[in-house]
C-alpha cells in the first residue's frame, strides 16, 4: 500500500491565520510581486496577506491599501525558489529515499515501508514539523494512499497535519473544492458554470460524459486521487560529491609515487573547488590495493571550508605515511565528501586596513588551519574551543565545545570573552577561597592569603561590580541557588608579590552580602 507524504509550503486559498497554522506571532504580511505590462502585480502572498484581502493578480498598490504599513514587498524569483526547493528536497532524504517536487511550492515523499523506522506516521509528521521549524519555514503536511490526495489535503485541508485513513480517499475528499484535483483552467471554468464546486459533486457526475465535456484530464485526476491510476514521482537525487581519480599502469609499493599522485589529485580537486566557489569540510583519500584487498580510506575533517593544497596535504601526509599498501596500490581516489561555501573575494592592491573584513577572514582561516593541525595530531575528542554565551557572569560567559562543530569567528570570540573590561587568561573553576586584609573596612586590599601563602598587594584596581543574571531568578532546576539580584560580586585586579616567587596579577572578588573573598583568575 502506497503512503505518500506531501509538504505544503503555501497554497491558495489560504486558511484564516491562527496560532495553530501561523506560528510566527507578530510577523508582517508578505507579498511576492512581479512586473507585467509596466505594472507591479501580486504573484503570491502569505496567509496573513490573503486574510487581509490580497489576491493573486491584484495590483500591488491596491493590495498595500488593504494591508498594514509593515507589509513586506519581495520580488518574485522563480529560479531562486526552485533552487531552494531542490535543496529542501535533499534535506528531506532523511525521511524517505524518494522525494520529488510537485509544483513550485510542494514536495512529495514516498514513505512506503518507512513508517516503522520513524515509529508511526504521527511521529514522522512531528519530526518533519520540527525540522521545518528549525529552518524557519511554515509547512502543512498530509499523508494518504495517493500523492494527489495527500496534496489536496495539504493544500486545502486547512490543518497543519492530516492523516487520511487507507482506502478513505473518496469519502474524505468529497468536501474539498474542485481545485484540489489540480485541473486546468478551462475544465475548472466549465465546472463552475454548472455550479460544481466540490470534489464530491464531480464524483457524482456520470463518468462516461466527463471526457467529452471536460477533457481526459479530469478522469485521469479522479483515478489518480482514488488510486486507480499510477502517478510517478520523479525523485530529486542529491548531487554526487566531487571526486578525482588516478589509475596506475600496475600496482606500486613506492611511497614516493603514491605521494606524488596524491598531491596531483589534491591540486586537481582544489582547481575544481575554486571554479565552484567551494571548500572541503570532509575529505576522503581512498587507496585501492591489488589482489582485491580491502581499500584503505583516509578521512579528514576540517573545522572550516578550505581548498589550499598545502594545508590539505599537511593533514593527509601523516595518515598516508602509516597506510598499509599491501601488495601495491593500483589506483587512488580523492573525494570531497562534504563542502562549504567560499565565495570569491575582491582583493585590494595595497594591504588591507587593520580590522577590515578581508583581514578578519584571513585570521579566521589561519586559526582554522591551526585547529585542523591540532585535531590531526591529538584527535577530535581532545581539541575544544570556546563558544560565547549570552551571560555577563565570568564563569558562564563561554563554554567549551568540539573544535570541529562549526566555523568560528575569532573577532566575535574575543569581543565576547574580553568585553569592555580586561579578563584574566586563566579562570579557576570553582573560585578558590582566600582571606583578605584591608587597610580599613571596605578600603584598599593590603594582603591576600591564598593557598596558604601571604601575598602582599602592590597595586589594587577596582572595584568592578558584577551582579547575577536576573533571568535566572527563581530557577532551581539547574541546582543553582542564586538569590537573584540581591547577590553580587565586587572584583579587584591586584598585583601581588611574595618572597622567592615572581610577582603575579590576580583577579579576586568579594561576595556580597556574605562578604567572603575568593581568587577567580590570574593573568599568565
ZITAUR-V929859 format. One record per run of one state. SS is the DSSP state (@ for helix, = for strand, . for the rest). FROM is the first residue (numbers start at 1). LEN is the number of residues. If there is no record, write none. Layout:
BEGIN
SS,FROM,LEN  SS,FROM,LEN
END
This chain:
BEGIN
.,1,3  =,4,5  .,9,21  =,30,7  .,37,2  =,39,7  .,46,1  @,47,5  .,52,7  =,59,1  @,60,7  .,67,5  =,72,4  .,76,2  @,78,17  .,95,4  =,99,5  .,104,2  =,106,5  .,111,10  @,121,14  .,135,5  =,140,5  .,145,2  @,147,10  .,157,4  =,161,3  .,164,5  @,169,5  .,174,3  =,177,1  @,178,4  .,182,3  @,185,9  .,194,4  =,198,1  @,199,5  .,204,3  @,207,8  .,215,1  @,216,11  .,227,8  =,235,1  .,236,6  =,242,11  .,253,2  @,255,22  .,277,1  =,278,12  .,290,6  =,296,11  .,307,2  @,309,13  .,322,7  =,329,13  .,342,15  @,357,22  .,379,1  @,380,3  .,383,1  =,384,5  .,389,5  @,394,3  .,397,1  =,398,5  .,403,7  @,410,9  .,419,7  =,426,13  .,439,6  =,445,6  .,451,2  =,453,15  .,468,2  @,470,3  .,473,11  @,484,3  .,487,1  =,488,11  .,499,2  =,501,12  .,513,3  =,516,8  .,524,1
END
